[in-house]
Amino acid sequence: MIRAAVIGWPVSHSRSPLIHGHWLTTLDIDGDYRRVAVEPERADAFFARFAESGLAGGNVTIPYKEIAARAAHHREPVVERIGAANTLWIENGVLCADNTDGIGFLANLDERAPGWDRASGEALVLGAGGAAAAVVDALVERGFMVRIVNRTLSRAEALAGRYPGRASADVLSATNRYAATAGFLVNTTSLGMKGEGTIDLDMTVVPAGSVVTDIVYVPLVTPFLAAAAARGLPIVDGLGMLLHQAVPGFTRWFGHRPTVTPELRELIEADL
Ligand code: ATR
């Protein structure tokens, strides 16, 4: 039996076991995927000894994406660029790390809004945290000029600074200035999640046809997306990013490439 897990603290909220469990069942694979909660004081030792844990690999969630990246002996180029890993596996006895958040982000858009990147002009990214790092990296790879706006300017500057000439930084209050020329918009902040505040963005200035997405998926249609939809802009919710980022890990651990089907989406939606 091949074993994998999602590792975090806390980890009880993770939907990854539902996703991988669904694939294990539908593909009839003798595997196991579970949650592993690792206390912060044990984290360094846990990742240092991952190769002896009995796990073939796993997903890493908050707050261990950076620790996992550092602990790995082999890092995919994207992990080197953003300093965070969400997917681990053992190869030749050593720990290897990838970050599939960017792949999941792009695959979700490619699936739900084909042609979303046609213009590949300016992309507006709200937020500069861990999630934004993967999103910005993916957008630069797709050829966008990325405008990053964030409450804390220094964080936006640090992120934009990794992509000279391809990304710029400004304060969150400057959002409307960039919205007028944005061919694509994404919210990576926790604003708009249940119980959080809202985003001050005038959707009327956004060019017609620009795709708007959110990486938050609880609620599925965030206030950010609802405002965009009310203006007739095409929207893509963030749930598909979660589903698509899981594909490369499953493929590595269990040896079969799974598919993101409408049934899987319905299963996870019912659990939100
Ligand atoms: P994640 O890994 O999910 O991206 P994070 O690294 O804590 O989490 O980043 C959260 C993002 O939401 C940041 O861009 C944060 O802005 P700051 O860098 O200024 O903290 C943004 N954010 C969270 N709460 C916010 C609020 N009340 N107003 C504006 N931005 C907020």
Boltz pocket constraint, residues with backbone or C-beta under 6 A from the ligand:
constraints:
  - pocket:
      binder: B
      contacts: [[A, 126], [A, 127], [A, 128], [A, 129], [A, 130], [A, 131], [A, 132], [A, 150], [A, 151], [A, 152], [A, 155], [A, 172], [A, 188], [A, 189], [A, 190], [A, 191], [A, 197]]
      max_distance: 6.0
